[in-house]
């Protein structure tokens, strides 16, 4: 079967919500890419990227390597690109899903992406998008430059603003996977959301 041609960013989202691997080509640049549609990410995935999220820096490459000061991440040069990047797409980016895309949501959502290159174990960066369409554009841009999208999820915009604020905090956030947007919305109640938790649909 010949690779799928991707000409516009929204085409990345057409199978979101399914479990599917596809070999594709970004046109007109003839850039090969793997698109991996994931039914859901796991709590273990959130745990893996919790240190990266807790650093509170968006759009810059960060070192994953531990250092003598206890493993604090630091801003580094971009990762070398991959020959064939991979885009992992969660169901939360489904453009027909009223559960995450509806403008009627009482509390707006942001979409969070983790980007990696050829040395995935050493360097990563976080991108925050205000819509699924913005997320798709960011994913296509990163893939065209040889970088993989290894995680996609959604969280409350109020949590995004707190997570990426410049203010210092005494304790790191704990990240908790939520099954759907209704469960996430329920946790906006101060009695049902623990202090220091960030809940993510993925």
N, C-alpha and C positions, 0 to 999 in steps of 0.2 A: 504494500500500500504506500502510495506517495505521501510525502509530508504535507501537513496542512499549511496553507499559506495564511499568515497573519499580516494584514495590511493596516489595521487600525486597532487601537488599544481595547475598545469594548469587546473585540472578538475573543480576547483572553478570558472573558467572564461567561461565555455562552454555555459552558459545561460545568460551571461552579455548582456544587451540590451533588455531583456525581463522583464515582470513584473510577478514574480513568487516567491512563498515561498516554501521551501523544507526542510524536515527533513532529515538530513544526518548523517553519522557516519564516523569519520576519522579512517581509518585502517592503520596499524594493532593494533592500541591502543584502538579501540572500544570506542572512544570519541564521544558522541552525540553532534550535532551542528545544529543550524538553519541557512540555507542560504536564504537570502532575496535579490532577484534581483530587483533593483529599476530602473524604467525608467528614473528618474532624481531626483536629490535633488533640494531643493528650495533655494531661496535667504534667507529665514528664517533660514535654516540650516547653511548657511555661517555666518549669524549674530550670531547664537548660539555659534559657535566655534571661532569667530573672536578674542576674548580675548586670547584664547589658542594659536592661530596662531601668534598673535602679540607678545607673550612672547619670541618667537624666539629660543626655546629649542626643540631639536628633540631627541627622544629616551628615555626621562626621564618622570617619573610620576610627574604631577603637581596638586596642590590642587586647586579646584574650589571655595573653601570657601572664603568669604570676610573677611578681617581683618581690624583693626582700621586704617591702613595706607592708606585705600582706595581701597582695593581689589586686590592688587598685588599678582600674583600667586607665589607659592614657590614650590621648589622641595620636594617631600615627598616619603615615602615608597610606594611600589606597592600596587595597590588596591587588595582586596581579590578577588579571581577568582569566576566566575559564575558556577553554576552546568551545565547549558547548554548555552554556549555562542552563540551569533548571529553574522553572517557575512553579512553586508549590502554591496552589490556590485553594483556599478554604471555602466551604459552603456560604460563609457570611458575605462573600462578595457576589453572590447570585443577584444579578440586576433585577430579577422578577420577584425577589423575596420581599414581601411587604413587611416581614418581621424586622429587617434591618435597614431597608431603604425608604420606608415610609416617612414623608415629611411631617406626618401627624404624630410622630413619636414625642412624648412629653419631654424626654431628655435626649438631646442629640448625641449621635455616636461619631467617633473617629475610627479610622482603620490604621492598624499598626503593622509594619512590615519589617522583617529582618533580612538584611542583604549580606551576602558573602561572596568571596571570589575564589581563586584557585587554592589559596591557603586558608580554607574555612576554619581550621582549628585555631588560627592565630588572630584573624581580624574580622570584624563584623561592623555593620552600622544599622541604625534604626531610622526608618522613615515613617512619618505620620501623615495620613491623607484624610481630608475632610469629607470625602465621598468615595463610593466604589469606583466611579469614573476616574477620579483623581488617582486612586490606588492603581487602577489598570494602566494609566499613563505612566506612573512611576515605575511599575513593573516592566513595561515595555522599554522604557528608557534604560533601565538598569541592564536588562537582557541584551539590548543592542550594544551595550558597552562591555559585555562579557561577564556580567555579575548575576548570581543566582538569588532568587527570592526563596528563602528556606522556611519562612513562617509568615502567616497572615492571620489577623484576628481583629476583633472590634471591641471597643471599650467606651465608656461614657466620656464625653468631651470634658466634663468637669474633672475626671480622673486624669485625662491627658494633660490638662493645664497644671494640675498639682504635681504630676510625675515629672514634667519637663520644666517646672518653675526653677528659678535661680536660687530659691531659698534653701538653706541647709536644713537637713532633718537628722534627728538623733538615731533613728532606727530605719533600716531598709524596709521597703514595701514588701508585702507578701502577695503573690499573684495566684489567683484562684480561677480555675476554669469554670465557666457557666454553660449550661446546656443550650440555652436559647435567650432571646431578648426579653421574654417575659420574666424569666428568673433574674436577669440583670436589672430590669426595671424595679422589681420587687426589692432589690437590695439598696435602692436609693433611700429607703426608709432608714433613718439613723439608728433605729433600734435593731435592724436586721443586718447592718453592715458594720463589721468590726473595724476599729481604728487601725489604720496602716495597711488595709487590704485594698488591692486593685483587682477587680473582677473582669475577666476577658472572655468573650465568646470566641470560640475557635474550633 
